[in-house]
Structures are given as C-alpha cells and as structure tokens.
Amino acid sequence: MSRYGWRTGLAALVLPVAAAAGGARLDAPTVAAALAGRYDNVAQVEAERRSGVAAAHEPLALTITPVTAPLVADVVLFVQEGAADDPRRVFSQRIWVLGADARRHVLHGVYRFAEPERWRAGAGNPELFRALLVRDLEPVTGCDVRWSRAAGGLRGVNDAAQCRVADAGGEPLHLEQRFELAGSTLAFSERTLDERGVAVRGRAVDAPYLFRRQPAPAH
C-alpha cells in the first residue's frame, strides 16, 4: 500500500451525499460500509511463491475501521497497514474522510496524524477517535480518490496529474492509484510516475495487491 497516503483538503469533503432514485448515485456511508473490514493478501503471496513468481508481492494486512469523529466529519475511517506475518509491524495509520465534491461525486481523502503516537492505540480502541479534532490531522491537497460503481462492486481512482509527491531525494513525482472492490476482494495498485509519465516504481493495474476480507475475530 501507499507510503504517501491519499490526500485532500478536509473542507471539500464534509458535504452530505444523497442517493439518487434507483440507487444510481453512490453516497459516502455506502462506500465506507463496503470498504470496512480486515484484509490481507496472504493467499496471493502463497500462490505466487508456489508458482515461482519473481516479483512477488509482500504479505500485508489492511484494516479499515469506521470510527465516530464528530468534530472532523460525518463519515470517517481509520486505516492501518502492516505486515501480515507480524502484527507488531505497523507501517502506517491514517484517517480517511469520505464526502462529496461540488458535483456530488463521492471522494475520499487521507490525513496523517500530527502526533502519531497519541493515536497509536486506535486500532484496538476506536472510541479514542471521538476526541479527534481537525487540528490533529495534516491534509495535503491534490490526491483525492473518486469512487464510482463498477461491474461487481466499486472502483476508486485518483488523478495522477494532480497528485504530486517527492522521492527520497526530493525529485517531484506523480502518484497513480486505483482500487477495485468486488465481493470480498479489494484490489489495489499504485505506482509513481516521473514528469514524462514514465513509471518509476510501484504496482500497475495489471499487477495489483489482492486483499481478501477476513472473518471477524471470534469473541
């Protein structure tokens, strides 16, 4: 998954989104509910290892949890990415905010925590986010993900031309991302492009991470 995150300005994503007649238009709560769950790509990794794929995917775990953060937005998700084979290895924790643009398209943006350690326990304690404030988050504009219906599920894409990041040396790059949710599988591809549109690194659409939703843990 991304080491950059999905970025947008919070003010653009606080409008409610109404569903059109016949369900033709998505709304933010529907997208959030569809995405929520615990995922990993262990099955993909094991299949690649058995078949001897040279550029096998690394085993990742992804948790997308709806949280109540009334002082931030109406529809908020806490997203954690880590190693599938070691729950102690957490790579990133983000807040996703879902809402609408001026044309009532569902968008999602990602926010970093201004003080990450303060929210570290959020994976096991979603109630923690009731105290989350806008000032606790760090937005970066330009990388909104726009959601639409697709065959069998949902599709989310960003505009790579507007989504600008920098590599470790400060070189400007563009970030291209795509999500495909169908049933219990969330396919995710991401790659960085130089100013000419040439891929620098990452996974293209034809070689995505295949995250499968896992059963909820028994209590």
Secondary structure, DSSP 4 states (H G I P E B T S, - for coil): --SS--B--GGGG-S--PPPGGG-S--HHHHHHHH-EEEE-HHHHHHHHHHT-TTPPPPEEEEEEEE--TTT-SSEEEEEEEETTEEEEEEEEEEEEEEE-TT--EEEEEEEESSGGGGGGGGT-GGGGGG--GGGEE--SS--EEEEEETTEEEEEE-TTT-EEE-TT--EEEEEEEEEEETTEEEEEEEEE-TTS-EEEEE-TTS-EEEEEEPPPP-
